[in-house]
Amino acid sequence: MEDTLLKDLNPEQQKAVLETDGAMIILAGAGSGKTRVLTHKVAYLITEKHVEPDEILMVTFTNKAAKEMKERIHNLLSPSPYNLSPNTVMPWVATFHSMCAKILRIEGKHLGFSEKFAIYDS
């Protein structure tokens, strides 16, 4: 199954996907395949390393990028040749802003915030 996830990646991308010990940062220019590497890595962690999807957080800068990552992960995992349940929870993919807002809605009570606070923008 590993071969299925790696077949469309170049050797450097494969290396990044397969490296799972410790933290990793991927720095590369536009169009170099960063999103492809990250989404394949998430699929690899779920299918080959048996990491629970709800233990994975992917953070990006734009809603467009977050949507793209979610779609790519979903497409990599379904229809699933990996014997995943149709009810498998997907990783949390969010923008920095939406992630922080969600955390504040859940934990903000400790800071005196209502979970129904509003964020205003110009």
N, C-alpha and C positions, 0 to 999 in steps of 0.2 A: 504494500500500500504506500510505503514511503516513496517508491519510484513514481507513482501517480502524481504525488505532490511536487516532485522535483523535476519532472520531465521537461517543463517549459521554462526552467530557470538556468541561467548561465552558472559556471562553476563558483564564482564569487557569491552569487545570490544563494546557491545551494549551501555554501559554507555558512552563511549568515542564518539560514533557516535551521540548519542542523545543530548549531551551537546553542546549547541550552543551559550551560552552567554559568550562573551569575547574571548580572545586569549587562545590557548591551545597548549601545547607541548606534544608530545607522545614519551616517551623514553622506549625502550624495546630492548631485545636481538634479535639476528638473528633468523628468523623462527617463531617469536611470533605473526605475523599477523599485523604488522604496516601498510604495504601497503594495506591490506584488510580493515583495519579500515579507513585509509585515503580515499580510493576510495569509500567506502560505505558512509562515511561522506559527501563527495562531492555529491554523488547521493541523499542522504537525504536532503541536503541543497537545491538542485535544485527542487526535487519533492515534498518535504513536507513543506519546509520553503520558497519556491518560490524565492530563490536567483537566480539572473540572472547568467548563466554560465560564461559570460564574465566579471563578477565581482569576479571570483575565480582564484587565482594563487596558483599553487602547484610547489614548488621548491625542486629539489633533486640533488644528486651529479653526477649521471651517466646517459648517454644517454639510457642505457639499462633500468634503473629504470623509467625514464621518459616515455619511450615507453610502458613499462608494465603498468604504471598508466593510460596512455591514453587509452590503449586497455581495461583495466578493467572498466574504467568509461563508455566507449562506450558500452561494453557488458552489463553493469548494466542498461543502459538507452535505449537500443534498442535490439530487437524491443520493442518499448516503450509502456508499459501498463499505462504510466503516461500522455498520451495525449500530448506529446511533438511533436512539428513540426519536420518533417524530416530535416529541415534546421536549427535546433537548433545549435547554436554555442557552442562548447565544451569549458570547462575551459582551461586556459593557463597552460600547464604543461611543465616545462623546467628545464634544469640544471642551476645552478648558472651562469655558463659561457655563455650559450646561451641567458639567460635572460638579462644579463648585455650587451652583444653584441647587442641585439635587441634594448634595451633602448638607447645605444650609437648611433646606426644607426638612430634612430628617433630624439633624443634630442642632439646628439653630436655637431650639428651645433652651439649650444650656447657655446661650448667649443673650437670651431675652427676645429672640425673634419669633414671630408667629410663622407657622408653616405656610401661611397664605400671603406672605410678603410679596410685594411687586418690585420689579426691576424696571426702572425708567431709563430711556435713552433719548437723546435728542432726535 
